[in-house]
Amino acid sequence: MITKWETEEEKLSRYMKIPAKKKLEWLYQMNKFINKFSSKKTIKIRRAMREI
């Protein structure tokens, strides 16, 4: 049971302590997941947005 709620500053400082490499790995995994389960239409839209 949580007895104390974190403030925004505490959350930010906790997130900032996560190493950059770990953050990039997480983003890479999320990107792979999204690409794997996206529809062809969504993939097409993403490619078009990337080119702009």
DAFEN-V870566 format. One record per residue. PSI is psi in whole degrees, -180 to 180 (NA if undefined). OMEGA is omega as a letter, one per 30 degrees, with the letter a starting at -180 (* if undefined). NEAR is the number of other ideal C-beta (glycine too) atoms within 10 Angstrom. Layout:
# DAFEN-V870566
psi:PSI omega:OMEGA near:NEAR
psi:PSI omega:OMEGA near:NEAR
This chain:
# DAFEN-V870566
psi:134 omega:l near:2
psi:123 omega:l near:5
psi:-16 omega:a near:4
psi:128 omega:l near:6
psi:143 omega:a near:7
psi:145 omega:l near:11
psi:168 omega:l near:9
psi:-40 omega:a near:7
psi:-39 omega:l near:8
psi:-41 omega:l near:11
psi:-47 omega:a near:11
psi:-43 omega:a near:11
psi:-35 omega:l near:11
psi:-43 omega:l near:10
psi:-33 omega:a near:9
psi:-22 omega:l near:7
psi:-13 omega:l near:7
psi:129 omega:a near:10
psi:149 omega:a near:8
psi:-38 omega:a near:7
psi:-41 omega:l near:8
psi:-39 omega:l near:9
psi:-44 omega:a near:11
psi:-38 omega:l near:10
psi:-42 omega:l near:11
psi:-45 omega:l near:11
psi:-40 omega:l near:10
psi:-46 omega:l near:10
psi:-41 omega:l near:10
psi:-41 omega:l near:10
psi:-44 omega:l near:10
psi:-43 omega:a near:10
psi:-47 omega:a near:10
psi:-43 omega:l near:12
psi:-37 omega:a near:11
psi:-37 omega:a near:7
psi:10 omega:l near:8
psi:152 omega:l near:13
psi:165 omega:l near:8
psi:-36 omega:l near:7
psi:-44 omega:l near:8
psi:-41 omega:l near:12
psi:-41 omega:l near:12
psi:-42 omega:l near:11
psi:-43 omega:l near:12
psi:-43 omega:l near:13
psi:-40 omega:l near:9
psi:-42 omega:l near:9
psi:-36 omega:l near:8
psi:-35 omega:a near:7
psi:-24 omega:a near:6
psi:NA omega:* near:4
